């Protein structure tokens, strides 16, 4: 059963449930709850990781990009597994289960992890300056919901531990609405499509290729896509503090970050090959839809300085805290700045930004 508070905001207990609940808190044998301040401040190792070093990396697109480009042959360590987990709560549970050493998410999951005392830090940053989420409406809504201002009184899918949740909060704020002006329905993003199809919710933020698939199926029934100017600035790589206390694994992460950035650039520069490998073969959309999706994206950007990313993360943390979803979080502590600039230095100048 889904519970909603009468004020339209999600109670703290629901936040913990979305973060994995009892399964997350009892996840397994060892604990990753060590303070984030226990990450070493000594310089990163400069050499290759020791023989036998392994990392479990939960970055599905990187797995495909490195394999397609041949960059995987440059990895100086063994990838023990590529868990295909992308939702923030699932990744946090993987950190606690010691089944993931490195993952990619938006900027929200590290805030969530800190709020529930799971130590982890950001080790790489990619930024964007265009919206990647569109608010999809339920079948039958037609033109009744044409902008975020029309969200008043509507049921909105809300995953406060993921980027989609903060996109909702930012969209409401920009439309001049309070959280209490809508009904926030707590759901993991993996259930957004089902919730829209069944009309459990009126609106849900969707990214690609889910948006294309949904509108292709339900557009004829009155489902629509409502665009906003809300930007989810960050894609980050992050790792548990226990991993960052392991010198061999740190050396492996240091060697991986540049290859990850180069893989992203490779996909941008080899559009046709990437569309076939990822959008068509992996995600099941047509080549034409893949072309349209890629055409709507902007060129990858890797900041040389993380100052803007930290400011954005703090703004996001404050927005979540103001809604009562998390306690106050000091965003600067979520970044391991020893890795700052590694990604940007690995790509051509046209993919670098100052901050």
C-alpha positions as CSV (number, residue, x, y, z in Angstrom):
1,X,0.0,0.0,0.0
2,X,1.2,3.5,-0.8
3,X,1.0,6.1,2.0
4,X,0.7,9.8,1.6
5,X,0.8,12.5,4.2
6,X,-2.1,14.9,4.3
7,X,0.3,17.8,3.8
8,X,1.4,16.4,0.5
9,X,4.9,15.7,1.6
10,X,6.4,12.2,2.3
11,X,6.9,11.3,5.9
12,X,10.5,10.5,7.1
13,X,9.5,6.9,7.6
14,X,8.7,6.7,3.9
15,X,12.1,8.1,3.0
16,X,13.8,5.3,4.8
17,X,11.5,2.8,3.1
18,X,12.4,4.2,-0.3
19,X,16.1,4.0,0.6
20,X,15.8,0.2,1.0
21,X,14.1,0.1,4.4
22,X,14.8,-2.9,6.6
23,X,16.7,-4.6,3.8
24,X,19.1,-1.7,3.5
25,X,19.6,-1.3,7.2
26,X,20.1,-5.0,7.7
27,X,21.9,-5.5,4.4
28,X,24.7,-7.7,5.4
29,X,27.6,-8.7,7.4
30,X,29.9,-5.7,7.4
31,X,29.1,-2.0,8.0
32,X,29.9,1.0,5.8
33,X,28.5,3.4,8.3
34,X,32.0,4.9,9.1
35,X,32.1,8.6,9.0
36,X,32.7,10.2,5.7
37,X,35.6,12.1,7.3
38,X,37.6,8.8,7.6
39,X,38.5,8.9,3.9
40,X,42.3,9.5,3.7
41,X,43.6,12.9,2.7
42,X,47.0,11.6,1.4
43,X,47.7,12.0,-2.3
44,X,46.3,9.5,-4.7
45,X,48.6,6.7,-5.8
46,X,50.3,7.5,-9.1
47,X,51.1,4.0,-10.3
48,X,49.1,1.1,-11.5
49,X,47.0,-0.8,-9.0
50,X,48.7,-3.9,-7.6
51,X,48.2,-7.2,-9.5
52,X,45.0,-8.9,-8.6
53,X,43.1,-5.7,-7.8
54,X,39.4,-6.0,-8.5
55,X,36.5,-3.6,-8.6
56,X,32.7,-4.3,-8.9
57,X,31.5,-1.4,-11.0
58,X,27.8,-0.5,-11.3
59,X,27.9,1.7,-14.4
60,X,26.1,-0.1,-17.2
61,X,26.7,2.5,-19.9
62,X,30.4,2.5,-19.1
63,X,30.5,-1.2,-19.5
64,X,29.1,-0.9,-23.0
65,X,31.1,2.2,-24.0
66,X,34.4,0.7,-22.9
67,X,33.7,-2.6,-24.7
68,X,32.5,-0.9,-27.9
69,X,35.4,1.5,-28.0
70,X,38.1,-0.9,-27.0
71,X,39.0,1.2,-24.0
72,X,38.4,-1.8,-21.8
73,X,41.7,-3.2,-22.9
74,X,43.4,-0.3,-21.1
75,X,42.0,-1.2,-17.7
76,X,44.9,-2.1,-15.4
77,X,42.7,-4.1,-13.0
78,X,40.0,-6.7,-13.1
79,X,36.3,-5.7,-13.1
80,X,35.0,-8.5,-11.0
81,X,31.4,-7.7,-11.9
82,X,29.2,-5.1,-13.6
83,X,26.0,-5.0,-11.4
84,X,23.3,-3.4,-13.5
85,X,21.9,-1.2,-10.8
86,X,21.1,2.4,-11.4
87,X,18.5,3.6,-8.8
88,X,20.2,5.4,-5.9
89,X,18.6,3.3,-3.1
90,X,19.6,0.1,-4.9
91,X,23.2,1.3,-5.2
92,X,23.3,2.3,-1.5
93,X,22.1,-1.1,-0.6
94,X,24.9,-2.5,-2.9
95,X,27.4,-0.4,-1.0
96,X,26.2,-1.8,2.3
97,X,26.2,-5.3,0.9
98,X,29.8,-4.8,-0.3
99,X,28.8,-5.9,-3.7
100,X,29.5,-2.5,-5.4
101,X,32.8,-0.6,-5.2
102,X,32.0,2.2,-7.7
103,X,28.7,3.5,-9.1
104,X,27.2,6.3,-11.2
105,X,24.2,8.3,-10.1
106,X,22.8,11.8,-10.0
107,X,23.7,14.1,-7.2
108,X,20.9,13.1,-4.9
109,X,21.9,9.6,-3.7
110,X,25.0,10.7,-1.9
111,X,22.8,13.1,0.1
112,X,20.5,10.3,0.9
113,X,23.4,8.0,1.9
114,X,24.8,10.7,4.3
115,X,21.3,11.1,5.8
116,X,21.2,7.4,6.8
117,X,24.9,7.3,7.8
118,X,26.2,5.3,4.9
119,X,29.7,6.7,4.3
120,X,30.5,7.3,0.6
121,X,32.2,10.0,-1.5
122,X,32.0,11.5,-5.0
123,X,35.1,10.8,-7.1
124,X,34.1,12.2,-10.5
125,X,31.7,14.7,-11.9
126,X,30.0,15.3,-15.3
127,X,27.7,18.3,-15.6
128,X,24.9,19.3,-17.9
129,X,22.9,22.5,-18.6
130,X,19.8,21.1,-20.1
131,X,16.8,19.2,-18.7
132,X,16.9,15.5,-19.0
133,X,13.5,14.7,-17.4
134,X,10.1,15.4,-18.8
135,X,6.9,15.1,-16.8
136,X,4.7,12.4,-18.4
137,X,1.0,12.5,-17.7
138,X,-1.3,9.6,-17.2
139,X,-3.5,8.3,-20.1
140,X,-6.7,10.3,-20.5
141,X,-5.2,13.5,-19.2
142,X,-5.1,15.1,-22.6
143,X,-4.3,18.8,-22.5
144,X,-5.5,19.3,-18.9
145,X,-1.9,19.3,-17.7
146,X,0.1,21.6,-19.9
147,X,2.6,23.1,-17.5
148,X,3.9,22.6,-14.0
149,X,1.4,25.2,-12.8
150,X,-1.3,22.6,-13.6
151,X,0.2,20.2,-11.1
152,X,-1.9,21.7,-8.3
153,X,-4.1,19.1,-6.8
154,X,-2.5,16.3,-8.8
155,X,-0.9,13.0,-7.7
156,X,2.8,13.1,-8.5
157,X,5.2,10.1,-8.4
158,X,7.9,11.0,-6.0
159,X,11.2,9.2,-5.2
160,X,12.9,11.5,-2.8
161,X,16.1,9.4,-2.7
162,X,16.6,9.8,-6.5
163,X,17.2,12.7,-8.9
164,X,13.5,12.5,-10.1
165,X,12.4,13.5,-6.6
166,X,14.4,16.6,-6.5
167,X,13.3,17.4,-10.1
168,X,9.7,17.3,-8.7
169,X,10.6,19.6,-5.8
170,X,12.4,22.1,-8.1
171,X,9.5,22.1,-10.6
172,X,7.0,22.9,-7.9
173,X,9.2,25.6,-6.5
174,X,9.6,27.2,-9.9
175,X,5.9,27.0,-10.6
176,X,5.2,28.8,-7.3
177,X,3.6,25.8,-5.7
178,X,4.2,24.3,-2.3
179,X,4.7,20.6,-1.6
180,X,1.3,20.7,0.2
181,X,-0.4,21.9,-3.1
182,X,0.0,18.4,-4.6
183,X,-0.1,14.8,-3.4
184,X,3.4,13.3,-3.5
185,X,3.1,9.6,-4.0
186,X,6.2,7.8,-2.7
187,X,7.4,5.3,-5.2
188,X,10.8,4.1,-6.6
189,X,11.4,5.4,-10.1
190,X,11.3,1.8,-11.4
191,X,7.5,1.9,-10.6
192,X,6.7,5.2,-12.3
193,X,5.7,3.7,-15.6
194,X,3.3,1.2,-13.9
195,X,1.9,4.0,-11.8
196,X,1.2,6.1,-14.8
197,X,-0.4,3.3,-16.8
198,X,-2.7,2.4,-13.9
199,X,-3.5,6.0,-13.1
200,X,-2.2,5.6,-9.6
201,X,-0.5,8.9,-10.3
202,X,-1.3,11.8,-12.6
203,X,2.2,12.8,-13.4
204,X,5.7,11.3,-13.2
205,X,9.1,12.6,-14.3
206,X,10.6,10.3,-16.9
207,X,14.0,10.3,-18.7
208,X,15.0,8.7,-21.9
209,X,14.4,6.1,-23.3
210,X,11.5,5.4,-20.9
211,X,9.7,8.6,-22.0
212,X,9.8,7.7,-25.7
213,X,8.6,4.1,-24.9
214,X,5.7,5.4,-22.7
215,X,4.5,8.1,-25.0
216,X,4.8,5.8,-28.0
217,X,2.4,3.4,-26.3
218,X,0.0,5.8,-24.5
219,X,0.2,9.0,-26.5
220,X,-2.8,7.9,-28.5
221,X,-4.7,7.6,-25.2
222,X,-4.1,11.2,-24.1
223,X,-0.7,10.8,-22.3
224,X,1.5,13.9,-22.8
225,X,5.0,15.1,-22.0
226,X,5.2,18.4,-20.1
227,X,8.6,20.1,-20.3
228,X,10.1,22.3,-17.7
229,X,13.4,24.3,-17.4
230,X,14.4,22.2,-14.3
231,X,18.0,20.9,-14.8
232,X,19.5,17.9,-13.0
233,X,23.0,19.3,-13.1
234,X,25.2,16.3,-12.1
235,X,26.2,12.8,-13.1
236,X,28.6,11.6,-10.5
237,X,30.8,8.5,-9.8
238,X,31.0,7.6,-6.1
239,X,32.4,5.0,-3.9
240,X,32.0,3.8,-0.3
241,X,34.4,5.1,2.3
242,X,35.8,1.6,3.0
243,X,36.8,1.4,-0.7
244,X,38.5,4.8,-0.5
245,X,40.5,3.5,2.5
246,X,41.8,0.6,0.4
247,X,44.9,1.9,-1.5
248,X,44.7,-0.8,-4.1
249,X,41.1,0.0,-4.9
250,X,41.8,3.7,-4.9
251,X,44.6,3.2,-7.5
252,X,42.1,1.2,-9.6
253,X,39.4,4.0,-9.3
254,X,42.1,6.6,-10.2
255,X,42.8,4.7,-13.4
256,X,39.2,4.1,-14.2
257,X,37.9,7.7,-14.0
258,X,39.8,8.9,-17.1
259,X,38.7,5.9,-19.1
260,X,35.1,6.5,-18.0
261,X,35.2,10.1,-19.3
262,X,36.8,9.0,-22.5
263,X,34.1,6.4,-23.0
264,X,31.4,9.1,-22.6
265,X,33.2,11.2,-25.2
266,X,33.6,8.2,-27.5
267,X,29.8,7.6,-27.4
268,X,29.2,11.3,-28.3
269,X,31.6,11.1,-31.2
270,X,30.4,7.7,-32.6
271,X,26.6,8.4,-32.5
272,X,25.5,5.7,-35.0
273,X,27.5,3.0,-33.3
274,X,26.3,4.0,-29.8
275,X,22.6,4.2,-30.9
276,X,22.8,0.7,-32.2
277,X,24.6,-0.8,-29.3
278,X,22.8,1.0,-26.5
279,X,19.4,2.4,-27.6
280,X,18.5,-0.4,-30.1
281,X,20.1,-3.5,-28.8
282,X,20.2,-2.8,-25.0
283,X,17.1,-0.5,-24.5
284,X,14.9,-1.8,-27.2
285,X,14.0,1.5,-29.0
286,X,14.1,2.1,-32.7
287,X,17.1,3.5,-34.4
288,X,14.9,6.6,-35.4
289,X,14.0,7.1,-31.8
290,X,17.6,6.7,-30.8
291,X,18.6,9.4,-33.2
292,X,16.0,11.7,-31.8
293,X,17.0,11.1,-28.2
294,X,20.7,11.7,-29.0
295,X,19.9,14.8,-31.0
296,X,18.1,16.2,-27.9
297,X,21.2,15.8,-25.7
298,X,24.0,18.2,-25.2
299,X,27.7,17.7,-25.5
300,X,29.4,16.0,-22.5
301,X,31.0,18.5,-20.0
302,X,33.6,17.6,-17.4
303,X,34.4,20.4,-15.0
304,X,38.0,21.2,-14.0
305,X,36.8,22.6,-10.7
306,X,34.1,21.1,-8.6
307,X,33.1,24.4,-7.0
308,X,29.8,24.7,-8.9
309,X,29.0,21.0,-8.4
310,X,29.4,21.4,-4.6
311,X,27.3,24.6,-4.6
312,X,24.6,22.7,-6.6
313,X,24.7,19.8,-4.2
314,X,24.4,22.1,-1.2
315,X,21.3,23.8,-2.8
316,X,19.8,20.3,-3.4
317,X,20.5,19.2,0.1
318,X,19.0,22.3,1.5
319,X,15.9,21.9,-0.6
320,X,15.4,18.3,0.7
321,X,16.1,19.4,4.3
322,X,13.5,22.3,4.0
323,X,10.9,19.7,2.9
324,X,11.7,17.6,6.0
325,X,13.0,14.7,4.0
326,X,16.6,14.6,5.3
327,X,18.5,16.4,8.1
328,X,21.0,19.1,7.2
329,X,23.9,17.9,5.1
330,X,27.2,19.6,4.5
331,X,27.6,18.9,0.8
332,X,31.4,19.7,0.6
333,X,32.0,16.6,2.7
334,X,30.4,14.4,0.1
335,X,33.3,15.1,-2.4
336,X,36.7,13.5,-2.4
337,X,38.6,16.3,-4.0
338,X,41.7,14.3,-4.5
339,X,40.1,13.1,-7.7
340,X,39.1,16.6,-8.9
341,X,40.1,17.3,-12.5
342,X,41.0,13.7,-13.3
343,X,38.1,13.3,-15.7
344,X,38.4,16.7,-17.4
345,X,42.2,16.2,-17.9
346,X,41.5,12.9,-19.8
347,X,39.3,14.5,-22.5
348,X,39.9,17.0,-25.3
349,X,39.5,20.7,-24.4
350,X,36.1,21.1,-26.1
351,X,34.6,18.7,-23.4
352,X,36.1,20.6,-20.5
353,X,34.5,23.4,-18.5
354,X,36.0,25.5,-15.8
355,X,33.4,24.6,-13.2
